Amino acid sequence: MKKIGLTLAIVAFGVTVNAQITDSLRRVVKMEGAYNFRDTGGYKTADGKEVALGKVFRSDAIDKLSDKDLTTFKDKKIVTVVDFRGIEEAKKAPDRLPENTNYLLSPAGSNNLPTAQDMAKMLKDKNFLFDMYGKGGLPYFGERYRPLFVQLLTLEPDEALLFHCTGGRDRTGMASALFLKILGVPQEVIEKDYVASNYYLSKNPTMKGMYSGLSKMSGMTEAEIKQQMELRPELIRNFFNTINTKYGSIENFFQVEMGMGPKEIALLKQKYVK
């Protein structure tokens, strides 16, 4: 579906500073060439345990990582990268990775690279993000996220994994939400982690030029564009609600789309909850 593919490739950034959760600084990985590089761990689960730190990371584009960043990358023991961008999207800005990194491209739903005109047109549809997180994106959720969870099941104890897209907010945000949800992190915490991308991506210096260009093409003000693209809790709620409506539960989604039943889910918790 072209519209979904185009939407997913948008690099757009909200500016709600309040979205930053109070203890998020311990998860941020300082990079010179990325702005939304974070550890997914450190969150308490509903049963009082904690998602392991230093095992699973998420990020925005990593094609501009510096030599210093690559050292940080290796220090974090990241040996596997799962890229949710489309084929053409990834070709345009190949990941910069240390040698021998295990790289997997998982492009389902992201097969079309948008033009600036496409992006401007989509911004006029107030429901386009809601649709992407819901029925419009549903056909791609299983295929897109299956490779990530397969890798998580087989990751060695002394290894770490990173998943990312271009903005590190939509495709990556859904992946992080699924990961935290299946480990038992409360919904409210997942939502706060999700909208925190508004804060981190607001620091990207390319923002102003992007918003300015889209404003000229769409006829919308920069403020309107920022508001339209801001991540909101109801988007990730729609993501889960859409999955629950079709599959009955997140666990059933994992069973049907990932081929992962109670045994595999228990293994995920064993590996990533302490």
C-alpha positions as YAML, in Angstrom:
chain: A
units: angstrom
residues:
- id: 1
  name: MET
  ca: [0.00, 0.00, 0.00]
- id: 2
  name: LYS
  ca: [1.74, 3.10, -1.24]
- id: 3
  name: LYS
  ca: [0.26, 5.51, 1.28]
- id: 4
  name: ILE
  ca: [1.46, 3.46, 4.23]
- id: 5
  name: GLY
  ca: [4.92, 3.04, 2.73]
- id: 6
  name: LEU
  ca: [5.24, 6.74, 2.13]
- id: 7
  name: THR
  ca: [4.04, 7.66, 5.58]
- id: 8
  name: LEU
  ca: [6.43, 5.34, 7.33]
- id: 9
  name: ALA
  ca: [9.41, 6.93, 5.63]
- id: 10
  name: ILE
  ca: [8.68, 10.44, 6.87]
- id: 11
  name: VAL
  ca: [11.33, 11.87, 9.15]
- id: 12
  name: ALA
  ca: [9.26, 14.18, 11.29]
- id: 13
  name: PHE
  ca: [9.76, 15.50, 14.75]
- id: 14
  name: GLY
  ca: [7.45, 16.78, 17.48]
- id: 15
  name: VAL
  ca: [8.54, 19.28, 20.09]
- id: 16
  name: THR
  ca: [6.67, 18.45, 23.27]
- id: 17
  name: VAL
  ca: [9.38, 18.64, 25.92]
- id: 18
  name: ASN
  ca: [6.92, 17.31, 28.49]
- id: 19
  name: ALA
  ca: [7.03, 13.97, 26.68]
- id: 20
  name: GLN
  ca: [10.45, 13.28, 28.15]
- id: 21
  name: ILE
  ca: [10.01, 10.86, 31.01]
- id: 22
  name: THR
  ca: [11.76, 11.79, 34.22]
- id: 23
  name: ASP
  ca: [14.31, 8.99, 34.30]
- id: 24
  name: SER
  ca: [14.94, 8.71, 30.56]
- id: 25
  name: LEU
  ca: [18.43, 10.18, 30.67]
- id: 26
  name: ARG
  ca: [19.89, 6.89, 31.85]
- id: 27
  name: ARG
  ca: [18.60, 5.29, 28.65]
- id: 28
  name: VAL
  ca: [19.91, 7.85, 26.19]
- id: 29
  name: VAL
  ca: [23.03, 6.86, 24.29]
- id: 30
  name: LYS
  ca: [24.90, 10.00, 23.29]
- id: 31
  name: MET
  ca: [25.76, 9.86, 19.60]
- id: 32
  name: GLU
  ca: [27.18, 12.51, 17.30]
- id: 33
  name: GLY
  ca: [25.32, 11.15, 14.28]
- id: 34
  name: ALA
  ca: [21.98, 10.08, 15.78]
- id: 35
  name: TYR
  ca: [19.41, 11.84, 17.98]
- id: 36
  name: ASN
  ca: [16.99, 9.20, 19.21]
- id: 37
  name: PHE
  ca: [19.38, 6.40, 20.18]
- id: 38
  name: ARG
  ca: [18.05, 4.83, 23.39]
- id: 39
  name: ASP
  ca: [18.20, 1.73, 25.55]
- id: 40
  name: THR
  ca: [14.78, 0.02, 25.81]
- id: 41
  name: GLY
  ca: [15.59, -1.38, 29.24]
- id: 42
  name: GLY
  ca: [15.21, -0.14, 32.80]
- id: 43
  name: TYR
  ca: [11.41, -0.15, 32.92]
- id: 44
  name: LYS
  ca: [9.55, -1.92, 35.70]
- id: 45
  name: THR
  ca: [7.13, -4.66, 34.69]
- id: 46
  name: ALA
  ca: [3.71, -5.09, 36.24]
- id: 47
  name: ASP
  ca: [5.04, -7.88, 38.50]
- id: 48
  name: GLY
  ca: [7.84, -5.72, 39.89]
- id: 49
  name: LYS
  ca: [10.74, -6.96, 37.78]
- id: 50
  name: GLU
  ca: [12.79, -4.81, 35.39]
- id: 51
  name: VAL
  ca: [13.56, -4.94, 31.67]
- id: 52
  name: ALA
  ca: [17.30, -5.53, 31.29]
- id: 53
  name: LEU
  ca: [19.49, -2.59, 30.36]
- id: 54
  name: GLY
  ca: [22.25, -2.88, 27.77]
- id: 55
  name: LYS
  ca: [20.58, -5.59, 25.70]
- id: 56
  name: VAL
  ca: [18.14, -3.99, 23.25]
- id: 57
  name: PHE
  ca: [18.52, -0.53, 21.72]
- id: 58
  name: ARG
  ca: [16.41, 1.61, 19.40]
- id: 59
  name: SER
  ca: [17.39, 4.52, 17.17]
- id: 60
  name: ASP
  ca: [16.65, 6.88, 14.34]
- id: 61
  name: ALA
  ca: [18.85, 6.90, 11.20]
- id: 62
  name: ILE
  ca: [22.41, 5.67, 11.76]
- id: 63
  name: ASP
  ca: [23.92, 6.41, 8.35]
- id: 64
  name: LYS
  ca: [25.87, 9.38, 9.74]
- id: 65
  name: LEU
  ca: [27.49, 7.76, 12.76]
- id: 66
  name: SER
  ca: [30.96, 9.16, 13.46]
- id: 67
  name: ASP
  ca: [34.06, 7.12, 14.23]
- id: 68
  name: LYS
  ca: [33.46, 7.91, 17.89]
- id: 69
  name: ASP
  ca: [29.89, 6.64, 17.54]
- id: 70
  name: LEU
  ca: [31.14, 3.38, 16.07]
- id: 71
  name: THR
  ca: [33.35, 2.91, 19.11]
- id: 72
  name: THR
  ca: [30.31, 3.49, 21.34]
- id: 73
  name: PHE
  ca: [28.38, 1.03, 19.17]
- id: 74
  name: LYS
  ca: [31.01, -1.65, 19.77]
- id: 75
  name: ASP
  ca: [31.30, -0.81, 23.46]
- id: 76
  name: LYS
  ca: [27.57, -1.51, 23.78]
- id: 77
  name: LYS
  ca: [28.26, -4.96, 22.26]
- id: 78
  name: ILE
  ca: [25.67, -4.40, 19.52]
- id: 79
  name: VAL
  ca: [26.22, -7.22, 17.04]
- id: 80
  name: THR
  ca: [22.84, -7.28, 15.25]
- id: 81
  name: VAL
  ca: [20.90, -4.47, 13.56]
- id: 82
  name: VAL
  ca: [17.30, -4.78, 12.34]
- id: 83
  name: ASP
  ca: [16.37, -2.00, 9.89]
- id: 84
  name: PHE
  ca: [12.66, -1.29, 9.30]
- id: 85
  name: ARG
  ca: [13.21, 1.07, 6.37]
- id: 86
  name: GLY
  ca: [12.14, 0.27, 2.83]
- id: 87
  name: ILE
  ca: [14.59, -1.11, 0.27]
- id: 88
  name: GLU
  ca: [15.02, 2.17, -1.61]
- id: 89
  name: GLU
  ca: [15.00, 4.15, 1.63]
- id: 90
  name: ALA
  ca: [17.87, 2.06, 2.97]
- id: 91
  name: LYS
  ca: [19.81, 2.30, -0.30]
- id: 92
  name: LYS
  ca: [19.64, 6.09, -0.19]
- id: 93
  name: ALA
  ca: [21.21, 6.24, 3.27]
- id: 94
  name: PRO
  ca: [23.01, 2.96, 4.10]
- id: 95
  name: ASP
  ca: [23.67, 2.28, 7.76]
- id: 96
  name: ARG
  ca: [27.20, 2.99, 8.92]
- id: 97
  name: LEU
  ca: [28.12, -0.02, 11.02]
- id: 98
  name: PRO
  ca: [31.20, -1.66, 12.52]
- id: 99
  name: GLU
  ca: [32.60, -4.53, 10.47]
- id: 100
  name: ASN
  ca: [30.95, -7.93, 10.89]
- id: 101
  name: THR
  ca: [27.68, -6.50, 12.23]
- id: 102
  name: ASN
  ca: [24.75, -8.81, 11.47]
- id: 103
  name: TYR
  ca: [22.38, -6.63, 9.41]
- id: 104
  name: LEU
  ca: [18.75, -7.48, 8.56]
- id: 105
  name: LEU
  ca: [16.45, -5.32, 6.45]
- id: 106
  name: SER
  ca: [12.77, -5.79, 7.32]
- id: 107
  name: PRO
  ca: [10.96, -3.42, 4.94]
- id: 108
  name: ALA
  ca: [7.34, -4.62, 5.01]
- id: 109
  name: GLY
  ca: [5.01, -1.68, 4.35]
- id: 110
  name: SER
  ca: [7.88, 0.68, 3.52]
- id: 111
  name: ASN
  ca: [8.56, -0.13, -0.10]
- id: 112
  name: ASN
  ca: [8.01, 3.33, -1.58]
- id: 113
  name: LEU
  ca: [10.28, 6.28, -0.95]
- id: 114
  name: PRO
  ca: [8.16, 9.47, -0.67]
- id: 115
  name: THR
  ca: [8.77, 12.69, -2.51]
- id: 116
  name: ALA
  ca: [8.45, 16.00, -0.71]
- id: 117
  name: GLN
  ca: [5.18, 16.53, -2.61]
- id: 118
  name: ASP
  ca: [3.84, 13.20, -1.35]
- id: 119
  name: MET
  ca: [4.70, 14.14, 2.20]
- id: 120
  name: ALA
  ca: [3.05, 17.55, 1.89]
- id: 121
  name: LYS
  ca: [-0.11, 15.95, 0.52]
- id: 122
  name: MET
  ca: [-0.31, 13.42, 3.33]
- id: 123
  name: LEU
  ca: [0.05, 16.09, 5.99]
- id: 124
  name: LYS
  ca: [-3.33, 17.50, 4.95]
- id: 125
  name: ASP
  ca: [-5.00, 14.25, 5.99]
- id: 126
  name: LYS
  ca: [-5.53, 14.59, 9.73]
- id: 127
  name: ASN
  ca: [-6.04, 10.84, 10.13]
- id: 128
  name: PHE
  ca: [-3.05, 9.53, 8.21]
- id: 129
  name: LEU
  ca: [-0.94, 8.69, 11.28]
- id: 130
  name: PHE
  ca: [-3.91, 7.11, 13.04]
- id: 131
  name: ASP
  ca: [-4.52, 4.92, 10.00]
- id: 132
  name: MET
  ca: [-0.85, 3.94, 9.78]
- id: 133
  name: TYR
  ca: [-0.94, 2.69, 13.37]
- id: 134
  name: GLY
  ca: [-4.29, 1.00, 12.77]
- id: 135
  name: LYS
  ca: [-6.08, -0.76, 9.94]
- id: 136
  name: GLY
  ca: [-3.88, 0.72, 7.22]
- id: 137
  name: GLY
  ca: [-0.72, -0.68, 8.79]
- id: 138
  name: LEU
  ca: [-2.16, -3.93, 10.13]
- id: 139
  name: PRO
  ca: [-1.29, -6.07, 7.05]
- id: 140
  name: TYR
  ca: [2.41, -5.33, 7.62]
- id: 141
  name: PHE
  ca: [2.85, -5.64, 11.39]
- id: 142
  name: GLY
  ca: [3.60, -9.36, 11.47]
- id: 143
  name: GLU
  ca: [5.98, -9.45, 8.52]
- id: 144
  name: ARG
  ca: [7.81, -6.32, 9.62]
- id: 145
  name: TYR
  ca: [8.41, -7.27, 13.25]
- id: 146
  name: ARG
  ca: [8.86, -11.04, 13.00]
- id: 147
  name: PRO
  ca: [12.61, -10.84, 12.12]
- id: 148
  name: LEU
  ca: [13.24, -8.65, 15.18]
- id: 149
  name: PHE
  ca: [11.71, -11.11, 17.62]
- id: 150
  name: VAL
  ca: [13.38, -14.09, 15.97]
- id: 151
  name: GLN
  ca: [16.72, -12.36, 16.53]
- id: 152
  name: LEU
  ca: [15.81, -11.52, 20.12]
- id: 153
  name: LEU
  ca: [15.13, -15.20, 20.83]
- id: 154
  name: THR
  ca: [18.55, -16.26, 19.55]
- id: 155
  name: LEU
  ca: [20.70, -13.37, 20.82]
- id: 156
  name: GLU
  ca: [23.60, -14.58, 22.96]
- id: 157
  name: PRO
  ca: [23.85, -13.45, 26.61]
- id: 158
  name: ASP
  ca: [26.90, -11.26, 25.95]
- id: 159
  name: GLU
  ca: [25.44, -9.63, 22.82]
- id: 160
  name: ALA
  ca: [23.11, -6.67, 22.19]
- id: 161
  name: LEU
  ca: [20.76, -5.75, 19.37]
- id: 162
  name: LEU
  ca: [19.61, -2.47, 17.77]
- id: 163
  name: PHE
  ca: [16.46, -1.83, 15.73]
- id: 164
  name: HIS
  ca: [15.78, 1.40, 13.89]
- id: 165
  name: CYS
  ca: [14.14, 3.25, 11.00]
- id: 166
  name: THR
  ca: [14.65, 6.79, 9.69]
- id: 167
  name: GLY
  ca: [13.06, 8.86, 12.44]
- id: 168
  name: GLY
  ca: [13.10, 6.18, 15.12]
- id: 169
  name: ARG
  ca: [9.57, 7.11, 16.09]
- id: 170
  name: ASP
  ca: [6.84, 5.30, 14.12]
- id: 171
  name: ARG
  ca: [8.03, 1.91, 12.89]
- id: 172
  name: THR
  ca: [10.61, 1.84, 15.66]
- id: 173
  name: GLY
  ca: [8.09, 3.14, 18.19]
- id: 174
  name: MET
  ca: [5.68, 0.31, 17.39]
- id: 175
  name: ALA
  ca: [8.48, -2.26, 17.68]
- id: 176
  name: SER
  ca: [9.55, -0.91, 21.07]
- id: 177
  name: ALA
  ca: [5.93, -0.89, 22.26]
- id: 178
  name: LEU
  ca: [5.49, -4.54, 21.23]
- id: 179
  name: PHE
  ca: [8.72, -5.54, 22.96]
- id: 180
  name: LEU
  ca: [7.84, -3.80, 26.22]
- id: 181
  name: LYS
  ca: [4.22, -5.01, 26.09]
- id: 182
  name: ILE
  ca: [5.09, -8.69, 25.70]
- id: 183
  name: LEU
  ca: [7.53, -8.37, 28.62]
- id: 184
  name: GLY
  ca: [4.77, -7.04, 30.87]
- id: 185
  name: VAL
  ca: [5.55, -3.30, 31.06]
- id: 186
  name: PRO
  ca: [2.38, -1.30, 31.94]
- id: 187
  name: GLN
  ca: [0.62, 0.56, 29.15]
- id: 188
  name: GLU
  ca: [1.12, 3.98, 30.74]
- id: 189
  name: VAL
  ca: [4.89, 3.48, 30.84]
- id: 190
  name: ILE
  ca: [4.94, 2.29, 27.23]
- id: 191
  name: GLU
  ca: [3.08, 5.42, 26.15]
- id: 192
  name: LYS
  ca: [5.55, 7.70, 27.93]
- id: 193
  name: ASP
  ca: [8.49, 5.92, 26.33]
- id: 194
  name: TYR
  ca: [6.76, 6.21, 22.95]
- id: 195
  name: VAL
  ca: [6.07, 9.96, 23.03]
- id: 196
  name: ALA
  ca: [9.56, 10.71, 24.37]
- id: 197
  name: SER
  ca: [10.71, 10.65, 20.72]
- id: 198
  name: ASN
  ca: [9.06, 14.07, 20.36]
- id: 199
  name: TYR
  ca: [11.65, 15.48, 22.72]
- id: 200
  name: TYR
  ca: [14.76, 13.76, 21.43]
- id: 201
  name: LEU
  ca: [14.04, 14.34, 17.77]
- id: 202
  name: SER
  ca: [13.34, 18.02, 18.35]
- id: 203
  name: LYS
  ca: [17.11, 18.38, 18.78]
- id: 204
  name: ASN
  ca: [17.83, 17.31, 15.21]
- id: 205
  name: PRO
  ca: [19.24, 20.36, 13.32]
- id: 206
  name: THR
  ca: [17.51, 19.36, 10.06]
- id: 207
  name: MET
  ca: [14.09, 20.01, 11.56]
- id: 208
  name: LYS
  ca: [13.73, 23.67, 10.69]
- id: 209
  name: GLY
  ca: [14.59, 23.20, 7.03]
- id: 210
  name: MET
  ca: [12.25, 20.25, 6.73]
- id: 211
  name: TYR
  ca: [9.31, 22.00, 8.31]
- id: 212
  name: SER
  ca: [9.98, 25.11, 6.27]
- id: 213
  name: GLY
  ca: [10.03, 23.15, 3.01]
- id: 214
  name: LEU
  ca: [6.88, 21.20, 3.83]
- id: 215
  name: SER
  ca: [5.16, 24.41, 4.85]
- id: 216
  name: LYS
  ca: [5.82, 25.96, 1.45]
- id: 217
  name: MET
  ca: [4.59, 22.90, -0.43]
- id: 218
  name: SER
  ca: [1.51, 22.18, 1.65]
- id: 219
  name: GLY
  ca: [0.37, 25.70, 2.44]
- id: 220
  name: MET
  ca: [0.29, 24.76, 6.13]
- id: 221
  name: THR
  ca: [2.19, 26.68, 8.78]
- id: 222
  name: GLU
  ca: [5.22, 25.07, 10.42]
- id: 223
  name: ALA
  ca: [3.28, 25.02, 13.69]
- id: 224
  name: GLU
  ca: [0.46, 23.10, 12.03]
- id: 225
  name: ILE
  ca: [2.87, 20.57, 10.58]
- id: 226
  name: LYS
  ca: [4.56, 20.03, 13.94]
- id: 227
  name: GLN
  ca: [1.20, 19.53, 15.61]
- id: 228
  name: GLN
  ca: [0.10, 17.09, 12.91]
- id: 229
  name: MET
  ca: [3.26, 15.00, 13.26]
- id: 230
  name: GLU
  ca: [3.55, 15.00, 17.04]
- id: 231
  name: LEU
  ca: [3.42, 11.55, 18.59]
- id: 232
  name: ARG
  ca: [0.41, 11.14, 20.86]
- id: 233
  name: PRO
  ca: [-0.56, 8.32, 23.26]
- id: 234
  name: GLU
  ca: [-3.73, 7.60, 21.28]
- id: 235
  name: LEU
  ca: [-1.62, 6.51, 18.30]
- id: 236
  name: ILE
  ca: [0.06, 3.67, 20.16]
- id: 237
  name: ARG
  ca: [-3.25, 2.84, 21.82]
- id: 238
  name: ASN
  ca: [-4.77, 2.47, 18.37]
- id: 239
  name: PHE
  ca: [-1.89, 0.19, 17.41]
- id: 240
  name: PHE
  ca: [-2.64, -2.18, 20.28]
- id: 241
  name: ASN
  ca: [-6.42, -1.87, 19.90]
- id: 242
  name: THR
  ca: [-6.20, -2.79, 16.22]
- id: 243
  name: ILE
  ca: [-4.11, -5.87, 17.01]
- id: 244
  name: ASN
  ca: [-6.45, -6.90, 19.83]
- id: 245
  name: THR
  ca: [-9.51, -6.48, 17.61]
- id: 246
  name: LYS
  ca: [-8.15, -8.85, 14.96]
- id: 247
  name: TYR
  ca: [-6.22, -11.35, 17.09]
- id: 248
  name: GLY
  ca: [-7.95, -11.15, 20.46]
- id: 249
  name: SER
  ca: [-4.74, -10.38, 22.36]
- id: 250
  name: ILE
  ca: [-1.10, -9.41, 21.88]
- id: 251
  name: GLU
  ca: [-0.15, -12.98, 22.81]
- id: 252
  name: ASN
  ca: [-2.35, -14.36, 20.02]
- id: 253
  name: PHE
  ca: [-0.74, -11.90, 17.59]
- id: 254
  name: PHE
  ca: [2.67, -13.31, 18.53]
- id: 255
  name: GLN
  ca: [1.36, -16.85, 18.08]
- id: 256
  name: VAL
  ca: [-0.22, -16.23, 14.66]
- id: 257
  name: GLU
  ca: [2.18, -13.72, 13.11]
- id: 258
  name: MET
  ca: [5.48, -14.48, 14.83]
- id: 259
  name: GLY
  ca: [5.05, -18.21, 15.36]
- id: 260
  name: MET
  ca: [5.81, -17.60, 19.04]
- id: 261
  name: GLY
  ca: [3.61, -19.22, 21.65]
- id: 262
  name: PRO
  ca: [3.76, -19.34, 25.46]
- id: 263
  name: LYS
  ca: [7.12, -21.14, 25.45]
- id: 264
  name: GLU
  ca: [8.82, -18.52, 23.27]
- id: 265
  name: ILE
  ca: [7.23, -15.62, 25.17]
- id: 266
  name: ALA
  ca: [8.48, -17.14, 28.42]
- id: 267
  name: LEU
  ca: [11.97, -17.34, 26.89]
- id: 268
  name: LEU
  ca: [11.82, -13.66, 25.89]
- id: 269
  name: LYS
  ca: [10.96, -12.77, 29.49]
- id: 270
  name: GLN
  ca: [13.72, -15.00, 30.80]
- id: 271
  name: LYS
  ca: [16.28, -13.32, 28.54]
- id: 272
  name: TYR
  ca: [15.18, -9.67, 28.90]
- id: 273
  name: VAL
  ca: [13.50, -9.32, 32.31]
- id: 274
  name: LYS
  ca: [15.53, -9.44, 35.49]
...
